[in-house]
Amino acid sequence: QVQLQESGGGSVQAGGSLRLSCAASISGYTFSSYCMGWFRQPPGKEREGVAAISGIGGNIYYADSVKGRFTISKDNTKNTLYLEMNSLKPEDTAMYYCAARYCPYGFRLSNLPGRQWFDYWGQGTQVTVSS
């Protein structure tokens, strides 16, 4: 079983930065056994993938809209996933969610997975970027 809790959201001006965290509580497997992702859902829109990372962290994908501005990372010693967001734009305003799926040892992501691929979800943290 996996429980996820996001934090770090807030309100910033365009051009600013935020760092989101996702703390995982896991039973049965280690955090390094889970592929993780960040998703976001702007008001009135569908939830979309932002970034994903493999279990041991060596395999990463980003949505085109955030490449070069956002960085996903995971600390397997702290059971925590991060999303460093720089050069924020008003269109980045959304509820941000972290997600997890068990990945066998050696599993490599081949692309940015869709929301249906992940099994566990956090409650979300709001990011608001003003112009």
N, C-alpha and C positions, 0 to 999 in steps of 0.2 A: 504494500500500500504506500502511496505517495501523497503527501500534503504539501502544497506550495503556497507561499505567502510573499506577495510583492510589496515593495516599499520604494520610496525615493521620488515619487511623483511630486508635481507641484506646478506653480505658475512662473513662467519666465518670459522675458522679452525675446523677440526674434534675434538670432545670433548667439543666444545664450546656450548654456550646457546644463545637462542633468545626468545623474547616474542612477539607474534603476537597479535594484537588487531583488533577487528571488531566493528566499530561503526554503530549502527542501527538508522535509521530515520523511525519512524513508525507513521501511522495515523490509528485511529479507535480502536486499541487494545493496551494493554501495552506490553512491552518487555517480561514480565513474561509469556505471553500467547503464546510465540513462542519457539518451539524446535529449537535448533541450531546445526550446524555441521561444522567441518573443513574437507576439502578435499584437495588433492594435485594432481598435474599432472606433472610427470617428463617429460623431453624432449622426444618426440616420443612415449609416452605411454598414456594409458587411465587414466582418472581421477579416483582416488580411495579415499575411505573414510578413515579418520584418527581418528576422534573422534566425538562423539555426546553427547548432553546434553538435558535433558528435560526442560520444561518451567521454573519451579521453581528451577531447578538445582540439584534435589536430585537423579537423574537417569542418569548414565553416561556409555558410552561404548567406547572402544578403539580398533583400529586395533592391531593385535598381534605384528606387526612390531614396534609399538611405545609404547607398554605397559611398564610401569616402567620408561620411559624417558620423555614422554609428559604428560601434565596436562591441561585439558580443564576446564574452569570456566566461569561463566557469572555474571555480576553485574547488577541486574535488576534496581538498582537506577541510574545507569549511561548509561543504554541501550548499554552495551558493552560486547562483547564476547572476551575471551582470549584463547591463546594457549601458554603455557609455554613449551619450548622445551629445554631439557638438553641432554648432552652426544650425541651431533649431529654427524651424520655419513655422508660420501659422498653420500650414497644412499638416504638420506633425501632431497637432492637437487631437487627442484621442484617449480612450481608456487602453492602457497597456496591460497585457496578460502574459504570464509565462506558462509554458506547457512542457510536459515530459512524456517520454515513451521509453520503455525498456529496449536497450540495444545490446545484442550479444557482443562479446569481446571481438574486436576486429571489424565490426560493422562500420561501413563508411556511407555517409550521406552522398547521394548523387545529384541532389538539387535541393531547393528550399521546399520542405514538405508543406502540404496543405493542412488546414485545421483538423481534417478528419483523421489524419495520421497519428495525432497525439492522443494519449489516453487520459492524462491528468492535467488539470487546469487550476490556476490560482484565481483569486477573486478580482484581481485587477487593481491598478493604481492610475489615477488620472494625471495626464500631462496636458497643460494648457499653455500655448505659446501665443503671445500677443504681438501685434505688429507695431 
